[in-house]
Amino acid sequence: MSDIRIEKIDDFLWIIPRVGGMRVPGMIYSSRDMIGSIGADESPKQVANVAHLPGIIKYSMAMPDMHWGYGFPIGGVAAFDAADGIISPGGVGYDINCGVRLMTTKLHVEEIKNRIPDLVTALFRDIPTGVGSKGPLNLSAKEEKKVLLEGATWAVDHGYGSTDDLLSTEDEGKMGGADPDCVSDKALERGKQQLGTLGSGNHFLEIEVVEEIFDEAVARAFHLEVGQVAVAIHSGSRGFGYQVCDDYLARMMKTVGKLDFSLPDRQLACAYLRSNEGKEYLSAMACAANYAWTNRQMLMHWTRETLGRTLKKSPREMGARLLYDVCHNIAKMESFPIEGREKKVCVHRKGATRAFPPGHRALPEQYRTVGQPVLIPGDMGTGSYVLVGTEKAYRETFGSTCHGAGRVMSRSKAAKTTRGRSIGREMAERGVVVMATGKRTLSEEVPEAYKDIDKVVDVVHNAGLSRKVARLRAVGCIKG
């Protein structure tokens, strides 16, 4: 239980006042209904700890899906001055560029309602899942480094999708500044055979149906309609990104004592952005981000093929298109209006999603008039939300919003709590066909291990950080 003092500002915003070495206050977006559970772990203390770091601007923030993480809370957002601030691997996380993409189709739920078990079985057969899973590729060192530099462009150039997919991907699926020379041999080895794999834990590939539209105009711009079939893909940079994080945490841990400031928690090991360690981590992190975008691009391509083959539909009949791809665990150099002028900052979003407003130059032309699509997956079997970015988020949270439901129960506790239950059968009774590589995965990812996605989304909607566009319910899911 956290002993941090939290004061209410309004119905959806709470403050942690500055005390001790905090350079800025902490800000938590939540509701009266949810704030009690947020204080049940040490995540508020982590918000306060992040506020101690040099160069932090305005606030140390957390979204309503926040929970305890490594160093930074999951759901944490913090921006640091590009000239005098720091970069922290713990502020990005181990699964660099873990993210979600949503592929829509021309299919209606009535066309697939009797084929969902067949579709889930086919996807489980064709999409590599699980811990340590290997894809069909065994990249040479030279080819892997091309992936790290080119990102999703590499996948499209090799026949995995089209250039239209790139235009609907955050940063067009390629982060600049990547340098494979900043990546360890161990990370390269781990990445050679995991490209095109879903992974384990909370990663999933889910068949969903658009259930409700909240904003008709934006939904039209996103080509969403009630009854439409879509597929959500949640995955990241796999063992490659994990190793990049691990390598740089170990390196920065060794230099903690040489910093000209003290850390409230060694898990906040960091380096100045201007330092060699800071620059090299950013370059290695960009490699992992590009690996993740390539991974999701390949997963989507194979999903399109599997659905078409199983349903005996042509690409034209399927009409599968990428609505958008957003990343959750990343640090980005971005510019925002701060104290009357544009300022370049390094925004850490750990378990948080970018939510840029209408008119922003970073948005694809097709969405520039309405704002950035924001994809918020729920827990296993509950479905997802599509939201849209806002001007208020751009001003208040460095263009950031929540990223999902957020855990309220550890994986070990969830597995213990559900012992003896058939989670697969329970999901089927709720109308969701689920397949996974092991029973423990389903137990660890049981819905009650997560917060109520409806309540989380209501907070960011009512706080003005992103607006609800559509809700999708799950009908089929594969997990690692």
N, C-alpha and C positions, 0 to 999 in steps of 0.2 A: 504493500500500500504506500503510495507516494505521500510525502509530508509537505509537498510544495503548495503554497497558497495560491488559489485560483479565484479570481474575482469576476463577476458577471458584468459585461459591458452592455449587451442587449440579448435578445432571445437566442441568437445564434453565434455570439462572439464572447470569448472569455479571455482575460488577461492574467499573465503571471508577472507581477510587478518586479522591477529591477531590484535585486539585492546582491550584496557582496561584489563579486567580480563580473557580474552580468553587464555587458556593454549596451544591451538593448532589452526591452521587455520581451516576454513570450506571448504569443497569441494563439489561441486554440479555437477553431471553428467547431461548434458542437451545439447540442440542444440541452435543455434541462433534463430531458428524459435520458440522454446518453452520457452526460458529463460525469455521473457517478461511476459508471463502468470504466471511463477513461482514466479516472484516478485510482483504479484498482491495481494498476501495475506501475512501473517506474517511468513510463513514457513522459509524463509531465516534467519529471526531473531531467529527462534527456532534453526536452525542449529548453529548459533553463540552462543546462550545460552547454548546449550549442550557442546560446547567447553570450558566452564568454569568449568566443573565438574572434581573433583580430579581423577587422575589415568588414564585419557583419553590418548590414544596412537595414534600418527600420525595425525589423522584428525577427525573432526566431519563431517560425510558424508550424502549426500542425493542423491537419485536416480531420474531419470527423471519423475517418476509418483508422485513426492512429492507434498504434500499439507498440510495445517494447521491441526495439531492434538493436543492432550492433552500433553503439556510439550514438548515432542519430535515431530518433524514433522512426518507425515505418509510418509513412504519412507526413513526414517532415519536409519543410521547405525553408531554405535559407539562401540569401544572396550575399555575395562578398565582393567588395570593391576589386575591380580587375587589376588595379595597380598595387594595392596594399593588403589585399585579402588572402585567404588561404584556400586550398583544395583539400578535401578529406575523403579518402576512399570509403569510410564509414557513412559519409553523407550521400553516397551513391548506392552502396550495397554490393553484395557478392554477385547477384545476378544482374550484371550490367545490361542496360536496355532490355530488361524484362518488359514486355509490352503486349498490346492487344491489337489485332486487326479484325475488322468486320467485313465479311464478303456477303453482299446481297445477291439475290437471284430473281429471275422472273417466275419462279415456282410459287404456287400457292399451297398452303398447308393441306388442302383437300387432295392435292396430287401426290402427297407423300405419306399421309397419315397411316396407311397400311403397309408402308415400306420402311418405316423407321428402324425396326430391328435389323433389316437387311443392310440399311445404310450404315448403321453403327458398326455392325460386324465387318463390313467392307472397309470402313475407315480404320478400324482397329487392326485389321490385317495389313493395310497399306501404309499406315503412318507409324514409324518407329517410336515407341513410347517406353518410359521406365528409366530407372536409375542406370546410368552408364550405357544407355542404348546407343547403337551405332547405326548410321545411315548407310545408304547404298554407295556413297562416295568415299574414297580413300585418297584425300588430297595429297599431292606432292608438296614439299615445302614451298616451292616457287608458286604453285597455284593457290595455296592457302594464303600466302602473303598478298596475292592479288585480291582475294576475298576481303582481307582486312583493309585494303586501300579503297576498293571500289564499292563495297557494300552491296545493296540489292541490285545495283547495276550489273554486277558480275552474274547474278542469277538470271536476270533477263537476257543478257548477252549469250548465256548458255542454254536458252530455250525454256527457262522456268518463268513464264509469264510474259507481260508486255510492258511497253513504256508507259501505258496508261496507269499501270499499277504504281510505277514510280511517282507519278504526278499526284497520287492519292496517299502517299506515304510521308510522314513527318520528315522534313529535310530531304525529301526524295530518296530516303533510304541510304543516305551517305553522309557521314560526319567528316568534315574537313580536319586536317591536322593529324590524321592517323600516321603512325610510324611503326612498322613491324619490328624495327631494330630496338624498340623500347619494350618488346614483349619477350618473356623468357622462353627458353627452349621447352621447358615443361608445359607452359601454356600452349605453345604451338603443337606439341605432341598430343595434348588432350583435345585439341580442336580438329585434328586431322580427320577423324571418323564420326564426329557428332553433328556435322552440318546436315540439316534436314531431319532433325529429331525433336520430338515434343518435350521430352524430359519427364520429370516426376513432380511430386508435391502438389502445389496448387495449379500447375500448368494443365491446360485442357484444350480440347477441340470440341466445340459444342454446336449441334444443330439447334437453331432457335427460330421462333416464329414471332413476327411483330404483333404484339397484343393490343397496344394502346398508343395513340398519337396524342401528344400534348400541344404541339405547335405545328399546325398544318403547313404554314408557309415554309418553315425550315425543313420540315419532313419532305416536302416536295423537292426542295433543293438537294436533299440527301437521297432522293429517289426511294423513300420509305413509304409503305402503305400497310394497313392492317391485313393480316393473314399471309403476308409475304414470308418466304423462307430465307433465312440467312445462316451464316456460319461464323462463329467467333473463334479465333485462335489466340491462345495465351501461351507464350513461350519467350525465351530469352537467349542469352549467349552461352548457355550450357556450361560444361566444365572449363571451357576456354575463359569465359568471363570470370568465373569463380577464381581461377588461378591468377588472373591479372590482379584482382582485388587482393588476394592473399599475398602475392608477391610484394605489392606496394605497401600494404599494411605492415608487413614484416620490415621492410626497408625504412618506413617512416617511424616505426616504433624505436628503431635504433638511434634516430636523431632527435627524439622527443626532448632529451636533456639539453640539447644545444639550442633550442628555440628561446627567443627572448620574451616568452610568456609561459605561464603554467597552465596545464590542462586539468580540468576538474575530473576527467575520466580518460584513462589511457586509450580507451577505444576510439577517442576522438583524434588519434594520431593523424597529423596533417603536415602540410608543407606550404610555404608561401607560393602563390601562383607564379611569382617571378623567379623562383628558385629552380635549379636543375631538376630536383625531385618532383616539383610541382608540374613543370612543363612535360617531363617524361611520363608522369602518370596520366596527364590529359591526353597525350598521344597514344598511350597504351589503351586507355579507356575508350578512345575513339575507334581503335581497332576492334575492341569487343562490341561496341555499339554497331559497327558495320557487320560484324559476324552475326549479330542477332537479327538485324534487318534481312540479311541474306537468308538466314534460317527460316524466318516467318514467310518470306517470299516463296521459298521452295515448298514449305508445308502447304501454303495456299494453292500452289500450282497442282500438287498431287491431290489435294482435296477436290479441286475442280474436276480433275480427270476421274477420280473415283466416283464422285456423284454422277457424272455424265454416263460413265460405263455401267454403273449399277441401275440407273433409271432408264438407260438406253435413250438418252437425250443428246442432241447435238449441242455444240457450244452456243449456237444461236438460240436454241430452245431453252437452254439453261440460263443464258443471260447473266452469268456470274461476273460480278464486278466488285472491285475493292472500294468500299465506302471510304475507309481511312485506316491508317496504322499509327498508333501513338505509343510512345515509350514512357516507362514509369520510373526507372532507376537510372538517372543520368545527371551530369553536370554540364551546363552549357553557358558559353559566353554570349550574352544577350544585352541589348540596350533598352533602357526604360527611362521615362521622364521622372527625374528625382530632384526635388527642390528647384523646379523651374528649368531644368536642362536635361538633355539626354546624357545618361551615364552608362558606361559599360560595366556589367557585373557578371559574376560567375554564379548562376543559379543552380543550387543543388535541389533536385526533386527526387526524394527517396520514397517510393510508394506514393507518388503524386503525379498528376497528369498536367501537361501544358494545356491552357485554355485561352487561346488568343482571340481577340474580338474581331468583329467585322472590320474590313479595311486593312488589316495588318499585312505587310508586304511578305511575310513568311508563309502566308496561306496560299494554297492552290487557287488559281483564278476561278475555278468553278465554285468555290466556297467563300470567296473574298467578300461578297456582299452580305452574307449571313453570319459568318464566323466559323471558327474551327470546330469540326466534329470532335466530341469528347466521348470516349468509350469507357463505360464503367461496368465491369463484370461483377456479378454477384457470386455467392458460394455455389458449390456443385448443385446443379439442378434448379436453381431459382431464376436463372436468366440474367439479363443485362439491361443496362440503360444506354441510350444515346442522348447526350446533352450537347450544348453548343457553348462556345466560349463567350465571354462578356468583357465589356470595357471596365467594369468594376474589378474583375479579377486582374486585369492588366495594371490597374492603378494600385490595388491593395496587396495582391499576393504574387507579384511578378508573373502574372499570367498563369496561375496554377490553381488546380482544384484537386478533389479526391481521386483515388485510383481504383477503389473496389469496396468490398464489404469490411475488410479488416478482421483479423482474428480476435476472438475473446477467449480461446482455449488453445493451449499448446497441442502439438501433434501427439505427444505421448499421453496427455490427459484425455484427448479426444478418443484415442485408441482404447484407453482403459475404460472410459465411460461407456463406450459402445460395445464392449466385449459381450459376445453371445448374440448380438443382433445381426440380421442380414440387411446390410445397408442397400445392397443392390435391389432386394425385394421392396424395401421401403421406397426407394426412388421410383421403381416401376409402379407402385401404388399411387405415386404422385404424378404419374404420367411421363416419367423420364426414363428412357432406356440408357443404362450406364454400363460401360465395360472398362476394366482396369487390369493392370498386370498383376495385381495382388489385392487380397482382401484388406490388408492393412492400409493401403492407399485410400480406399473408400472410407474406412473408419476414421482416418486422420482428417479427411476432408468433409466429414459429415456436416450438414447445414448448421447444426447448433454450435459448431466450433467457430462460427462467424457472426458478425453483427448483422442486423436486419438491413439489407441493401436499400430498402425503401426509405428507412429513416436516415441513412447516411446521405442518400441523394437529396432528400427533402432539405437537409441542412444546407448543402451547397447551393441548391436552387433558391431557397428562401434568403440565404445570405448574399445572393447575387453573384456568386463566383462562377456559375454556369447554369444554363436553363434547360429544363427537361424538354426533350423533343419526342422521344419514343421509349416504350418499355417492351422488351422482348422476353418471352418465356422459353425455357429450355424444353426440348423434347427428346434429345439424344446427346450423349456425352461420352468421349473417351478420355482416359487419364492414364498416367504412367504408373 
